[in-house]
Amino acid sequence: MKSFLVINGPNINMLGIREPQIYGQQSYSALLDSLEEYASDHSVKVEERQSNHEGDLVDYIQQAYFDHVDGIVINPGAYTHTSIAILDALKATGIPTVEVHVSDVKKREEFRQISYVGLYAEKTIIGHGIQGYIEALDYLMGKVGQ
């Protein structure tokens, strides 16, 4: 069975609450429900981790290597623009990775135009709301096969 890890960084657990005009009305629990449904429909394992702490995100990425995860979907939140540690962890594992952003970061503040994670990720999906996570899983499924 193929196994995928979805990692969410700071404030992603506040979807539907935090600036809904930017991040949309769908809640974090709706995201989790859609990931669970995807796993069931595709007979794959999809685990989700969220933390507001950079070191936790690095730990999740490193553990994915030891757990033999087939692919990572990551929305590092604000750490997208600041974390070399997350970039280095992804590079160390060599696991295929897709970066996801709920909002269209290209239309936002200048500092959001830098993505350290994007230097490693094979694909970046922006501005598709929580549907972007499903698109990322579809991409990884196509890459690693069923």
N, C-alpha and C positions, 0 to 999 in steps of 0.2 A: 504494500500500500504506500502510495506517495505521501509525503509529509511536508507541510508548509508551515512556516512560522510568520505570523503577522505581528509586527512590533509597532507600538504607538508611543510617541513621546509626550512631552508636557502638554497638558490641557486638552488632549484629544478626548479624554474622559468627560469633558465638558461640552461635547457636541450637542447642539440643540439648545444649549443654555448660553454659551459664550458667543457673543456677536453673531446672532443668527442671520443678520443681513450679509455677513461675509461667509460664514461656515454652514449656513442652511438650518432648516428646522429639524432635520432628522437627528435623533438622539444617539448617544453612544451605544445604548442597548439595542437600537435598531441596527447599528453596524454589526454588533456581535451576533444578532439574530441572522443577518444576511450571510455572515461567514459560516455560521452553523448550518444554514440551509445549503450553502454551496458545498460544504464538506459532505453532507448527506447525499445531495444530488449527484456528486461526482465520485463518490466512494473513495475519498481521500481524507487524510487527517489534516485539520487546520487548527493550530493552536494560536491563541492570542495572548499577548503580553502588553501591558501598559505601565509606564512609570513616568513620574515627573523628575526622575533623577538620572543624570547622564551615566553614571557608573552602572546602574541597573541595566540600562540599555546595552552597554558594552558586554555585561555578563550574559544577557540573553543571546546576543550574537555569538559570543564564544561558545556558549552551551549548545547552540544549534549545530556547531561543527561536531561536537562529541555525540550529539543525538542523531547525526547523519540526516539532517533535514535536507530536503531536495531543493527548497527555494525559500527566500525571505521576501516578504512584502514589508516595507518600512515607511512609516510616516514619523520622522524624528521631531516633528513640531519645530519649535524655535531652534533646536539643536542642529537642524539642517544647515543653518547659516553660521554656526560657531564651532561645531565639534569635529576636530581632527581625530579625536579618540574613537568616535563612532566610525569614521572613514577607515581608520587603521584596523579596527576590529573586523569590519566587512572584508577588507583586503586580505587579512590574515586567514580568513575562513575559506575564501574562494567560492563561496556559495552564490549561485545566481540570485540576483537581487533586483527588485523593482521598487523604485521610490514613488510614493503616492502623496499628493497634497489635495485636500478637500477643496480648498479655495484656489483661485487662479493667481498664484504668487507672481506671475509675470506682470500682472496689472496692479501690483501692490507696491509698498515702500521699496526704496532703492536697496536697502540692506537685505531684503528678501530675495534679491536677484542672485545671490551667491548660494550655491549648494555644494557643500563638501561631499555629501552622500552621492550627489549626482556625478561626481568624479569617478565613482565605482559602479553605480547602478547601471544595468544594461538598458533600462528603460525608465522614463519618468512620466507619470500620469498626473496632470494638474487640472484642477477646476471641474472635475466630474462628480463632486460630492462623494458620498460613500460608495457609489457605483464604481468609482476608480479602483477600489480594493478588489472588486470582482473582475474588472478588466486586468488587473495585475495578476490575479490568480489564473485567469485564462491564459495570459501570456506565458506564465511559468509552466502551466500544464502542457502547452504546446511545445515548450522547450524540453521538458524532461519526459514527456510521453505519459501514457497512462498505465 
